[in-house]
Amino acid sequence: MSSTTPILHQNNHHQHRLLFSFTSKTTPFHSLHSLHFKRKPLLSFSSSYSASSSSQQHQSITRVSTAPVEYAPPPPDFNFHQEISRLKKLRSRLAVSQSLSHKLSVLDSDSRLKNFFNDKHSNYFARVLASLNLDQLFLIKCVIAAGQEHVLNLEPEYVESEARSDIKSALYALVEFIDRLDVNGRNSEAKDAVLEIEQVKDLNKLLKTLAEIEQFYDCVGGIIGYQVEVLELLAQSKFERKTTKSQHVHESMECQFLEIHVPSGLDLSQNTEYAAQAALWGIEGLPELGEIYPLGGSADRLGLVDHETGECLPAAMLPYCGRTLLEGLIRDLQCITPVAIMTSSAKNNHERITSLCERLRWFGRGQSSFQLFEQPLVPAVDAEDGQWLVMRPFAPVCKPGGHGAIWKLAHDKGIFKWFHDNGRKGATVRQVSNVVAATDLTLLALAGIGLHHGKKLGFASCKRSSGATEGINVLIEKKNLDGKWAYGLSCIEYTEFDKFGITRGPFSSNGLQADFPANTNILYVDLASAELVGSSENERSLPGMVLNTKKPIVYMDNFGDTHSKCLCLFACSVPGGRLECTMQNIADNFLNTYSSRCYKGVEDDLDTFMVYNERRRVTSSAKKKRKHADMSLHQTPEGSFLDILRNAYDILSQCDIKLPEVMTNTLMMDLHILSFSILPLAYFGRSQDRSPPTCPMFKALGLAFYEVFAVMQLFKGGSVSKGSELQIEVAEFLWRNVQLDGSLIIVAENVMGSTRIADNGESILQYGHRCGRCKLNNVKVLNKGIDWDCGDNTYWKHDVQWFEALKVILHGNAEFEASDVTLQGNHVFEVPDGHKLKITSGNSGLVVQLDPIEQNMMDTGSWHWNYKINGSHIVLELVEL
């Protein structure tokens, strides 16, 4: 029997097990991979039945071929020009076709399909395709016309001749099997049949994916257009080696002349008065603002896995500081505002995010405040010739097509109309992995400037980090083909640096990379302007298309083995990638044109703008898992949590509170290696003098956190000793001369307000209504705190072990007050809803008094902060009832 023979076994009970073992153009089943081998199978498998016992239990046997691998010299270079020309002609003919039947006729006339459906195999393939409807038939023929026959495992060129008759038989059997399935997926001829036919599921999934690609990429020609874009980008990358970079850039940007300059922008850390004013514009504009979150990425570098099921998880589900990243994102919002979330099917992203929102009752904001829309997955391709990578029959490797899909998808799914119906003019855009974006006033100032000055797009930027895989913000200056000059702020992705003569990798402080600020993917966007781009029926709706072949494509084959494409054989690497769009490059559609060249002062008048702040107050991401031996914390959960601690230090140190300074990454890593062999965060390891380090865990205190001047009114005086822990989860809070040595944790059930039941039965958050409250005045907190030597501690998750701690838990509108007292040792004060717990010092120790809150104070509390605006600053007034 041939090693590629598919076998269909049928016993007397009509039980069917259909198993394919076809060779594939990318040979995804093999234990060794190379496009330079003759495609003889290395592995094959078949299913057989054993009647070794009276019960005649059926067993599946796996067989491995030991046939030698025959090496062949590499094939000749792929003719990109010829293939692109063929596909473009085909795309043009399909674009003018008025009906599906006409489109099918156009496809049938294509040379690739003619060669595929030759007379020798026409009857065989006609029987297979007869089971499909016309829409499905069109999709399958588009795949073949795009040169991706191997996805279907039907291409005769790559099937050994001695196995063809067996493959035909198996496919006939598959068609007959599908024909006999009833509407519930059961075999109508054998109701008791045991079905094991994953190919049917894969084929249905393939057809769904193809339909989504055809629909979403309709602006460039559907499946055919997708392949054209892939091949053109691959051809460009090869062409760059043979031409000057400037020549290539000019041609790709359709201009006579192009230069990039370092943008100036507004430095929020320097111009503090204007920054405060811009933030107030943002606060005033909150009723006109929405939120957009691109959460569709697969986040492979994070390596997040459900420990119960073993399934891969998307980044939004990462447990961080006691909650998922998505919960943290929503908690940063200062009012109930429309939130649009782009998801994908990668790692069950859409289902998991929907389930999380439902489980948390839509975060007290109502389901009507959210719109979840799913972006399509796109095929990953081989970087040499653009061939789609395949895991098994009918199962191409698919990944999300980049966050740039968000603009067209928002138009297609009615998201822009939904924002308009809710009275929103602009939106802020941020990614879930960036845990510090809401620190300080960056987001509010960004949105405030955008709204107040009627800008179309704004960037929040900062200094670049050496070695970071991030793009740069630039001021583009170009002379168009019509002779006019165009200016605007935009972004160059790090994958495109070579095109502009920018070196990648580590850079010096005085180098070209260091001059340009980092692109952080924190944006303000005018919704009407974005909709014009998203609704355009051409490439403009898919901004910043790139083909990143610099990162490996990781996938699992038919045997459950993980492969990384780059596929390595005899030190040979063949990288893969996928067509991606970048959401920030929508800026390229907002350039301002002038009749003559502008030399100075052009930025103030542009439709695009940039604000700048200290890096750790703009971006610090938890997007990749830290490797055990890696000395860098960059873009890891550990590193981003360290930046949270540093931001807390910066703010509290301005409140006349004595704090030990948080150490640097490198020093902490060195100390960690010297002191510990455990994996948790290095910066919590003991220092060389064996004393514990600093751990101020500080949480946002509602709107006041955005204004340092306001925070200084909440906190005054005191100290936090080295190795202490401070967690505050309450908005109505007062700290006066508190000395902390150990762990202090204050958690309110109603952090920012209580919920009410709306007419539609949903729980809706009421800001400032029946909040939990806490006052600490002249208090000493002394306890042993965290067990720093516990190897199970994961600090960025808030998963730690304590020796002792002072914990205050406020239910409902509960209040806690402590004055002129020392709280030593392990304490848990749990205050019930509607009550106030007051602790003072007495002759014999602590005096603990629990009283009900007066009825007329149930909603407002016995005290609260009254927020006022004085000039460009927020002023707090303590109101006691």
N, C-alpha and C positions, 0 to 999 in steps of 0.2 A: 504493500500500500504506500502511496506517495506520502511524503512527510507533510504535505499541505492539504491532505484529504479531509474535507468536512464530512462528518458522519451523522446521519439521522437514524436513530434507533427507534424501533416501534415494537412493543411487545403485544401480547394478546389482549392487554387491558387498555390499549390505545393511549398509553402514556408516551408523551413526546418530549424528547430533549434534543434540541437543535443546537449544534455547536459549530461555529465558524473558525477556521484557522487559515485565513488568507494572508498572503504576503502583501505588504504595504509599501508605498513609495518611500515612506520614512521608517519602515521596518520597526514599528513601535513595540513589538512583542519580544524583540531579541535581547539577549543578555549583553550583546555588543552592538554598538550603533555606528554606522558611517554611511554617508551617501556615496562613498566611493567603492562600495562593495557591490558585486553582482547580487541581485536580490534573490538569493537562495535562503530558505528559511533555516534559522538556527533552532527554533523551538516550535513544536506543534503539540496539539493535545487532542484527545478524543474521549468520548464518553462510552462506556460499555456497562453491561449488566452482569452481575455475578449471581449464580444460584447455588452458592456453596452451602446454604442451609435450607431447611424445610420451609422457612418463611420467605425464601427467595428475595432477600433484601437487595436493593439495587445500590451499587457503589460506583462512584466516578473514579476513573484511573487517569492520572496524568502521565504522559509519556514525553520524554525529552529526546530530541534528535541529537546524535553525536556526529552528524555529517560535517566534514571539514568545511571551513569558511574559505571561499576562494576570493582572493584579492584581485581587484582590477584597477587600472590606472584611473585617475580622476577624469570625469567627463569634461568635454570642452566647455568654455565659458558660456553661461546662459545669455542668449541674445535678448537683452532688455528692450532695445529699440524695436525690434520686430514684434515682440509680444505686446508691448504697450500700444504700438500702432494698430495691431489687430483688435485689441480690446477696445480701444477708443472708437474705431469704426463701428464695432458691434454696439457699443454704448450709444452712439449717435443714432443708429438705426432703431434701437429699442426705444429711444426717447421720443421718436416721432410716430411710434406705433399707437394706434388708437384702441386696440382691443387685445385681450389676452391671447386669443387665437392668432392674431397677427404677430404678437411678440414671440409666440412659440414657433411660428414659421420663420421668423428672423433667426432665431436660435438654431433651428434645424439647418439653415443654410450656411451656418458658420463652419469653417474648415475643421475646427477641432471636433465638433459634434459629428461631422460627416465621417471623419476618420474613426471616431469612437463607435458609431453605429454603422459599421460596415455590414455587407451582406452576410458575411460568415457568422455574425453574431446577432443579426437583427431580430430573428424570431426569439432567441433566448432573452434579450433585453426587453423586447416588447412585452413579453409575459410578466417580467418583473415590474416594469413601469405601469402596466395596466391596472395595478392595484391602487395607483395614486390618482387623486383628482387633478384637474387642470392647474390649479394654483400650486399644488405640491410638485407636479410635473415640471412647471416652469422653474421652480426653485432648484430642483435637482439638475435640470439642464443648464441653469446658470452656473452651478458649481462645476459642471463638466466643461462648459465654455470658458470658465475662468482658469482652466488648467488644473483643477483640483480633483481629478477622477479618483485619486487614491483614497480620498475621504470615504468614498462609497465602496471601496474594495472591489470595484468592478472592472478596473482597467486591464484589458487583456495583455497589454504590453508587459505588465509586471506580474502576470500569473504564469506559473510553469505550465507548459502545454499539456503535460501528462495529468494535471490536476483539473483542467478546465471542465471536463465532463462532470466531475464530482461537484465542482462549484455550481454548475448549472443546476444539477439535481437538488442541491441544498437550497438554492434560491427559489426554484420551483416549489419546493416544500414549504419555504417561508411564505410565499404568496398564498399557497393553498391553506396554510395554517391561519394566516390573517383573514382569509375569506371565511373561514369557519368560526371566527370569533363573534360572539354575540355582543350586544351593546354594553354588557357588563364585563367584557374581556374574558368570558369563559368559552371554552371550546364547545360549540353546539352539538358536536358529534360524540363528545366524551365528557359528560358533566363531571365525572370523578377524576378527570385527568390532573396530573401534577405538572405544572408548567414551569419550565426554567428557560426562558428565552429573553435574555437581557437585550438582544439585538433589536427586538421590537420597541423596547423602551428607548434605546439609543436612537433608533430611527425617528421616532416621534419627537424626541428632544432635538435632534438635528433639524428636523423640519420646522420646529418652533423657532430655533435660533436663526435659521436662514430667513424665515419670514420677518423676524425682527430686524435683521441686518438689511434686508431688502427695503423695508419700510423706513427705517431710521436714516439710512444713507441714500434715500431717494434724491436728495439734493445733489449728489455727485454721481448718480447712476446705479444705486443699489449694490448688489453683490458684485456685478461687473465693475462698477465704479470704485468699490472698496479695493478690489485687486489692482486697479489702475493706480490708485493713490499709493498703495504699498510698493508697487514696482517702480513708480516714479521716484519715490523717496530712496529706495535702494539704489536706483541708478544714479541719483544725485550724489549719494555717499561715495559711490565708486568714481563718479565723474570728478569729484573734488580732488582726487589724487592726481588728476591729469590737467587741472586748470588752476588759475589763481583764485584765491578765496573771494576777493573783491568781485571778480567777474561772475562767480556763481551767485553771490549775494545779490548783486544788481539784477541778474536775470530772474531769480526766485522772488524778489520783492518788486519786480516790474518797475524799475526806476533807472534813471541815468546816473544818479549819485546817491550815496547813502553814508552817513556817519552816525555813530552813537556817542553820546556825551553823558557825563555824570550828572544826574538830576540834582537839583538843590532841595526843594521841598521844605516843609516846615518842621523844624526840630522841636518837638514838644518838650524835651528835657531842658532846652535852653530858653526858649520863648514861653515861659510858664504862664504869663498873664494871658497871652493870646490862646494858649492851649486850654486854659480854664474857660475862657469865653467860648471857644469852639465846642468844648464839652457841654456847656450850657445850651448851645444851639442844638446839640445832639439830644439833650434831655427834653427840650421844648419840642423837638421833632419826633419823639417816640411814637405819637399817634399816627405818624405818616411812614413809619419804618416797619419793615418785615425782616425776617431772617432766612437765609438760604444755607443749607448744609449739604455739601457733597460727601455722602457716606458710602458710595458704591465701590470704592477701592477694595482690593482683595487683601491688602496688608500682609503679604506673605512674609516680609522680614520680621514681623512681630512674633510669628510662630505661636499664635494663641490657640489653645486646644481646650475643648470641654473635657475635663478630667473624668466625668461620668460616662460620656458616650464615645470619647476619642475623636469627635468631629472637630474640624477646623472652625475657628470663630473669626468674625470680622473685628476690626479695631474698635468699633463702637461698643463692643461687649467687654472690653478690657476692664477688670476691676481695678479702680484707681482711687486712692484716698477714701476707701470705704463705699464706693459706688461705681457704676460703669461710667466710661468716658462720656457716653451720650447723656446720662443724668447730670453730669457736671456741666455739660454744655448748656442744657436747659436751665439749670440753676443760676447761670450767669445772667439770664434775662431779667430785666428790671420791671417788666410789665407783661401782661398777656398780649402777645402779638402773633400774627400769622407766621408760622414756621413751615417752610418747604424743605423736605429732605429727599435728596436723590439717593436711591438705593440701587442694588443690583442683585442678581441671583447668585453671585459668587459666594460660596460658603453659606448658602441660605441666608444671605444678608437681609433681604427684604422681609422674609418670614420672621427672622429673629428680632429685627428692630420693631416690626409691627407687634410682635408678641410682648416685647419689653414695654412698649407704650401702653398696650392694653393692660398688662399686669400692674403698672404703676398709675393706672387710670388717667393716662395722658397728662401726667405730671400736674394734675389739678388745673389744667388749662382748657380742657374740653377737646374732644376729638375734632370738632369743627375748626380748631385753631391750627390743625396740622394737615399737610398734604404730603403723602409719600408717593413718589413716582420712581419707577424702576428703569434704569438704563440697560440697554442691550449689551450682551457679551459679544466680543469679536474674536475671530480666530487668531491664534499666535502663529507666526510664520518663521520659516527658516531664513536666516539673513543672507544666504548665498543666492537663492533664486526665488524667494517669496512663496515657497510651497507651504501649505498649511500643515502644522504639526498634528499628529493623530495619536490618540491613546489606544484605540481599538476600532473595530469596524463601526462606522457611522458616528464616531465620537472624536471630533477635532478638539484640540486643546483650546479652550476659550477663556478669555479674561475680560474684565471691564475695559471699555475703550477710553479711559481717561476722564477727568472731571470736566473737560471742555465740552463734553456732550450735554452739559446741563442747560445751556441756553436754547438749543434747538428742542431738546426734550421738554423744557418748561413751556415752550410754545405749543408743541404737539399735544401735551397733556393738559393744556388749559391753566397752567400755574400762573402765568402773567395775568390772565383774566381774573383768576381768583384773588390775586393781590389787589387788582384794581377794584374789584367789587368790595373789598375790605378797606378801601380808602388809602392804600399804600402807594407812595410815590417812589421810595427808594428802599434798598435792603443792604444789610451787611452780610458778607459771606466769610465763613471761616471753616476750617477743617477740624474734625473731631479729635485728632491726635495732638493738636496744639492746646496745651492745658493752661497757658498763661496769657492768652490773647485778651482776656477781659481785665487783666491787671491794670491798675492806674486808670487813666482816662483815654487811652489810645483809641478804642473802638468808638466811644462817644464823640471824640474830637473828629475822627475820620468821617463819621456819618454827619456830624454837625456842619462841617465845612462843605460836604457834598450837597446837603439839602439847602443850606443858607445861600450858597453861591451858584446853585443850579448846575453843578458839575455832572458829567456823565459817568465817570469812573474815577475811583481813588484807590491808591495803594497805601497800606501800612507797612513801613519798611524799617530796616535797622542795619547795623554793621554785619558784614558777612563773617561767617565762622570758617576758619581754615579747614579744608577737607570736607566741608559739608556738601551733600548732594542737593544743592539748591541753585535756583537761577538768580539772575540779577535784574534790577530795575534800571532802565536806561531812558534817556531822552533821545528819541529818534529824530534825525534831520535827514530828509531825502528830497531829491529833485525828481518829480514825477516825469513820465514820458511826455506829458503835455506842457512841460516847462515850469509848472507851478511848484512851489516849495511846501512841503508838509512837515508838521511838527506834532509830537505827542509823546507822552510817557507810555512805555510798554515794558515787556519782560522778554528776556532771552533765557530759555531753559538751559541748564547745564549740559544737556546732551547736544546743544547747538553751539557751544562755545567755539568749536573748531572752525565753524563757518565764518565767524567774525574775528578770527585770529586771537582768541582769548585762550590762554593755556589753562588746562584743568589740573586738579590735584592741589597740593599744598601751595600757598602763595605767600610772598613776603609782604610785610606791612606797607611797603612803598611800591608794590606791583600794581598792574592794571586791574586785577581782580579786586584788590583791597579798596580801590577807589569807588567801585560801584556798590550801591547798597543791595542787600539781599531781598529777593522776592519771597514773601512769606505766605502768599495766598490768602491774605486778609484783605478783603476788598469792600469798597462801597460801590454800589451800582445803581444808576438811575433805571428804574424798571421799564419805562417806556422806551428808552434808548436800547436797552438790552433786548427787548422784544422785537424791535426792528431788525436786529441782527439775527436773532433766533428764527424769525419768520422768513428770512431771505431764502429763496429757493436755489441756492448755490453754495459754493465752498465757504462763503462768509459766515454761514451759520455754524460751521465747525472750525473755530479759530485755533491757530497754532498746531496744525497737524504735524506730528513727528512720529518717527519710527525708531524707538529706543532699543537698540540691539546690544547695549552695553551691559545689561543685567541678564543673568540666566533665567530661562523659563523652566520652572520646576513643575513636574507633573507625575502622575502615577500611572503605570501601565497596566495591562490586563492581568498581571500576576501580583499586583499590589506593591510592586517595586517602585521606588521613587527615582526619577531621572531628572537630571539638570541639563538643560539645553542651553549652556554649551555642552555638547556631547564630546567627550574626550576619548580618543583612540590613537595609540602610538603618538602621544603628545600633540594630537591634532584637535583643534577646537572649532566648533561650528556654532556660533551664537544664534539666538532666536530673539524675536521681539513681537510687538503688536502695534497696530496703528492707534495712536492716542491723540486726543485733542487736549489743549490746555485752556482752562477757563479764563485765566488772567490775560491771555492774548486776544480777548475780545477788544482790548484796548487798541489793537491795530485798525479797528473800524472807526475809531474816534479821533483820528488825526485831524488837526486844523490846517487848512491850506492858505497860502499867501502868494501874492503875485511876485514878490521878490524875497530874497533871502533875509532872514532875521538873525541878528548877531547877539543881541542881549535882551534880557527881560521878557522873553517870549513865554515862559512857563506860567506866569500869572494869568494870562489870557486863554490858556488852553482849556479844553473840555475835560482833560485828565489832570490829576494832581497826586501828590504824595505827602504823607506825614511820616516823620522819623522819630524813633524813640530808642532808649537803651534796649539792647537785644533781649535780655531776659524779661523785659516787660512787654515784648511784642511776640516773640516766638520761642518756644521750647517744647519739642515734640516727643511724645512717647510712641515712636513709629517702628522701632526695631528692638529685638531682644538682645540684651547684652550678653556677649559671649564670655564664658568663664575666664578665659585668659586675656580678654581685651582690656587694655588700660584706659580706653576712652569711654566716657559716659555719654557722648554726643548722640542725641536723638533716641536715647533709651528712656524707659520709665524712671530709672534711677537718676539720670542726669536732669530730666525735667522736674523731678521732685526737689532736687537740690536747688534749682532756680526758684521754685516756690518758696523755699526756706530763705533764700537770699532776698527775695522781694519782701518777705515778712520782716526780715532784719532791717531793710532800708526804711520801711515805714515806721516800725516800732521804735527804732533808734532816734527818730525825730520827735518822739513823744516823751522825751526825758526819761526813758527806760534804759537801764544799763543791761546790755546784752553782749555776750562773747561773739565775736565775728565768725561767720561761717567760712570754713576753709575752702581752698581751691581744689579743683578736680584732681590735679596731678599729685598734690601733697597728700590728699586723703587716700588716693589709691596707694601711694607708697606706705602710708601708715597702716592701711588695711593689710597690706601684704606682710608687713613686719609683725603685726599683732594678731592676725586672724587667719584661719584657713577656711572660714565659712563664706558663703556666697552673698548674703545680703549687703545692703548699701555700704560702700566703703566709708562714706563720710560719717557713719555712725560708729565706726570702730574706735577703740580707745587710742588716745594719743600716746606719744612716747613716754610721758610722765605717768601713764596708766590712769589718768583722770578721764572721766567720760566727756564727750564733746557736746556741742550745742544741738538741740533739736526743737526749735520753736515751731510747732505746727499751728499755723494761723489761717483762719478761713475768712472768706469775704463777709463783710458785715453790711449786706445790702448796698444801697446806693452810696453810703458814706465812704465805702472803700475806694471809690473812684476819685475821691478828693482828699488828698493828704491833709489839707487844712481841716477837714471835717473829722478825719480819723484822730487828729491830735486833740480834738475835743472829747472823743470817746475814751482815749487812753491818756493818762497823765501820771508820771512818776512810777517808782518801783524798780524792780529788777527781775531778770530771768537768769538763773544760774546755769553754768555749764552742765550739759546732760539732761536738761529739763525738757518737758513736753507741754505745749500749750495748744489745746484744741478748743475753738469757740464756734459753736453752731447756733448763734442767736443774734438777731439784728438789733433788738433793744437791749443795749449793754452799756455798762459804765465801769471803768477801771480807774481807781484812784489809789496810788501808792501801794501796789500789790507786790509782794516779794515772793517769788516762786522758786522753790528748790525741790524738784520732783515732777510729778505729772498732775496737770489740772485739765479736766475735760468737762466742758459745759455743752450740753446738747438739748435743744428745744425741739419739741414735736412740731410746733407751729413756728418755724424759723422766721418766715416773712409774713405770716398771716394764716388764717384758718380757711377752710373750704365751706362753701354753701352748695346746696343741691339746686341746680337750675331747673327750669321747666321741662327740659328734655331728659332729666334724671342724671345728668353728669355732675361730677364734683368740680366746682370752679373755685380757684384760689382768690381770696379777698386780701389784697395787700394791706398790711398794717392793722388788720382786724383780729382781735383776740390773739395777739402774739405772746410768746413766752418772753420773760424779762429777767435780767440778772444785774445786780449791783454788787460790786466789791469795793469796800472802802477801808483802807488801812488794815489789810489782811496779809497774814503770813501763811503760806502753804508749804508744809514740810513733809516729804515722804520719800520712800526709796525709789519710786518711779519705775521706769522700764528696766527689765532684765536685759542689759546690753550684751550679755554673754550668751543669750539664747540663740542657738543656730537656726531656729525656725522663724525668726523675725523677718518680715518683709515690710519694710517701713513705708514704701511708696503705696502699698495697699492698705496701710493702717492695720496691718495684721501683726500685732506684737504681743509679747507676754510682759506682764507687770509684776513687780514685787509688791508695790503699793501704788495707789492713785487716789486722788480726790475727784469723784465724779458727781456731777449735778445733772439730773434728768428732769426736764420740765415738760409735763403733759399738758396739752391744750394751752390755756392762757395762764398757766402757773407762773409764779414769781419767786425768785430767790434773792435774799439779801444777806450779806455778811459784813459786819462792821467791827473794827477794833478787836480783832480776834486772831488767834493762831490755830490753824487747822492742821494738826499733825497726825501722821499715820494714814491708814487706809480708811476711807469714808465713801459712802454712796448715799447721797441725798436725793431721793425721788419724790418730787412734789406733784400731787394730784391736780387735775384740772379744776380751775375755780378756786385755788388756794394760794396763799402766800406763806413761804417759809422764811423765818428771820432768825439769824444766828448771831448772838453777841456773847461777850464774856461775863461770867458771873463769879461769885466768890468760890464756888466749888467746881468751876470748870465752865463748859459751854452751856449757854442758855438757848434752847431750841424752842421756837414758838411757831406753831402752825395755825393760821387763821383763814377763814373763808374771805374771799375778795367781796367787797360790798357790791350789791347788785347793780348800782348805777355806774360801776367801774368795770363791769365784766367785759365790755367790748373794747374800751380804751385803755384799761389797766390803771393802776394807782399812780403811774407816772409814764411819761413818754418823751421822746425827743421831737421837738418841733423844728422842721427844716425851713430855713429862710435863705434868700439870696442877697448877698451884700456885694454889689459890684459884679465881679466875675467869680466870686467864691461862694461856697455853701457854708452857712453859719448855723450851728445847732443851739437850740435853747431847751434846757431841761425844764419840763413842765410837770409839777407834782400836784396831784389832786387831793 
